[in-house]
Amino acid sequence: MKCPFCEANNDKVVDSRPAEDGAAIRRRRECLVCSARFTTYEKIESLPLMVIKKDGSRQPFDREKLLMGIMKSCAKRPVTTEQIERLIDTIERVAGNMMKREITTSKIGELVLRYLRSLDEVAYIRFASVYRDFGDIHSFFEEVRSLQEQEQQVSYVADPLDDTHPVDVAALIDDTASPDNTDTPDVTL
Ligand SMILES: [Zn+2]
């Protein structure tokens, strides 16, 4: 470790003890050139959040890519970038709290759809058309019809990210994140 005083790279550890409740190790070091003492902390590097694609392959979660995909669905709609950022924060937080720090593309898609439906129907339909890959105009109208039916049943739609109306987002996600075997195609992430 480079000495902060003389910049020599020659030191010895004089003391080593757990810190931050065992989450870190604190090391007291002594520079062998200038005899100054300084402290270093060693911590586990947090694992990257991984996305499991439909074919079972994994890739690092790409926040920007998801943001761009959702923003495209929200073009010229009254959905703010801040609202989209909050949604992505929630997805990252929920997936990040899971043991394996993994989330499937279809779970991400479900979370996005659920949120967009409460915010803006046009954005929802646009995202769904990409995500669910409506093969024909019939399946597209089916989706619109089911949206209308649900609307008649629910008098108000709560913001799923509004803390006063908490939605169990975690329930949408298996904590044993396994490769998708559903019919839903990969969302463009
Ligand atoms: Zn030194």
Boltz pocket constraint, residues with backbone or C-beta under 6 A from the ligand:
constraints:
  - pocket:
      binder: B
      contacts: [[A, 3], [A, 4], [A, 5], [A, 6], [A, 7], [A, 8], [A, 31], [A, 32], [A, 33], [A, 34], [A, 35], [A, 36]]
      max_distance: 6.0
